[in-house]
Amino acid sequence: MPVLQQIAVFVLEIFWGVMLGFLLDCYQQARKICSFRNRGTSLGDFLFWLLATVLTACFLMLVNWGEVRVYVFLAMVLGVLLYFKFLGPPVRRGLGALGKIFGKPLARGAKLFRSLRGKSRILLKQCRILKRCSNLRK
């Protein structure tokens, strides 16, 4: 790969690191708003990193045919560090402001979902009991 192309790939990988930092901030803000419990946090973390891995693999395929070299990791780490040093604080303030605006409706929706999930479990148990009773009558 020519040197100019490697420089272009390096710059694109820095950009990708910045994007990963932004996605991580968005996910952390969503976690604050919805206040997941232990299982929800674990599942959300797993899904976030799975998505980040798949997107990074797709990005690598598009940018440099999936070649993973040391400078690729260095560029992504540099991008994440640059994001958290310079862009992170103002972006987090902006996401915090959006969280204050949309946080209450989203939190209410999450609470409603949890309560409906609990009620649906009760209904399912009652249906199973009724089904057993009807089978006993036959």
C-alpha positions in Angstrom: 0.0 0.0 0.0 1.5 3.4 -1.0 2.4 5.8 1.8 -0.2 8.4 0.9 -2.9 5.7 1.0 -1.7 4.6 4.4 -1.8 8.2 5.7 -5.4 8.5 4.3 -6.4 5.2 6.1 -4.7 6.4 9.3 -6.8 9.7 9.2 -9.9 7.7 8.5 -9.2 5.4 11.4 -8.7 8.4 13.7 -12.1 9.6 12.5 -13.6 6.2 13.3 -12.1 6.3 16.8 -13.8 9.7 17.3 -17.1 8.1 16.1 -16.7 5.2 18.5 -16.2 7.7 21.4 -19.3 9.5 20.4 -21.3 6.3 20.2 -20.0 5.4 23.7 -21.1 8.8 25.0 -24.6 8.3 23.5 -24.9 4.8 25.0 -23.8 6.1 28.4 -26.4 8.9 28.3 -29.1 6.4 27.4 -28.1 4.2 30.3 -28.4 7.2 32.6 -31.9 8.1 31.3 -33.3 4.6 31.4 -31.5 3.4 34.5 -31.2 -0.2 33.6 -30.8 -2.8 36.3 -27.9 -5.3 36.5 -29.1 -7.6 33.7 -30.1 -4.7 31.5 -26.8 -3.0 31.9 -24.9 -6.2 31.2 -27.0 -6.9 28.2 -26.8 -3.3 26.9 -23.0 -3.4 27.3 -22.7 -6.6 25.5 -24.9 -5.4 22.6 -23.1 -2.1 22.4 -19.7 -3.7 22.1 -21.0 -6.3 19.7 -22.4 -3.5 17.5 -19.2 -1.5 17.8 -17.1 -4.6 16.8 -19.3 -5.4 13.8 -19.3 -1.7 12.7 -15.6 -1.5 13.1 -15.1 -4.7 11.0 -17.3 -3.3 8.3 -15.5 0.0 8.4 -12.1 -1.8 8.1 -13.4 -3.8 5.1 -14.5 -0.6 3.4 -11.4 1.4 4.2 -8.5 -1.0 3.8 -9.9 -4.4 2.8 -10.0 -5.6 6.4 -6.2 -5.4 6.9 -5.6 -5.1 10.6 -2.2 -3.6 11.3 -0.7 -1.9 14.4 -1.2 1.6 13.0 -5.0 0.9 12.6 -5.2 0.2 16.4 -3.0 3.2 17.1 -5.2 5.5 15.0 -8.4 4.3 16.6 -7.0 4.7 20.1 -5.7 8.1 19.1 -9.2 9.0 17.8 -10.9 7.9 21.0 -8.4 9.8 23.1 -8.8 13.0 21.0 -12.6 12.7 21.3 -12.6 12.4 25.1 -10.0 15.1 25.5 -11.5 17.8 23.2 -14.9 16.9 21.9 -16.2 14.8 24.7 -17.0 17.5 27.3 -19.1 19.7 25.0 -20.9 16.7 23.5 -21.7 15.3 26.9 -23.2 18.7 27.9 -25.3 18.6 24.8 -26.4 15.1 25.3 -27.1 15.9 29.0 -29.4 18.8 27.8 -31.1 16.5 25.4 -31.4 13.9 28.2 -33.2 16.5 30.4 -35.6 17.3 27.6 -36.4 13.7 26.4 -35.3 11.9 29.6 -38.6 11.9 31.5 -40.7 10.6 28.6 -38.1 7.9 27.8 -37.8 6.9 31.5 -41.6 6.7 31.8 -41.7 4.5 28.7 -39.1 2.2 30.2 -41.0 2.1 33.4 -44.2 1.3 31.6 -42.5 -1.4 29.6 -41.1 -3.0 32.8 -44.6 -2.9 34.5 -46.3 -4.4 31.4 -43.6 -7.1 31.3 -44.4 -8.0 34.9 -48.1 -8.0 34.3 -47.7 -10.1 31.2 -45.9 -12.7 33.3 -48.8 -12.8 35.8 -51.3 -13.2 32.9 -49.2 -16.0 31.4 -49.2 -17.8 34.8 -52.9 -17.4 35.1 -53.4 -18.7 31.6 -51.3 -21.8 32.4 -53.3 -22.4 35.5 -56.6 -22.1 33.6 -55.2 -24.5 30.9 -54.3 -27.0 33.5 -57.7 -26.8 35.1 -59.4 -27.2 31.8 -57.3 -30.2 31.1 -58.2 -31.8 34.4 -62.0 -31.4 33.6 -61.7 -33.5 30.4 
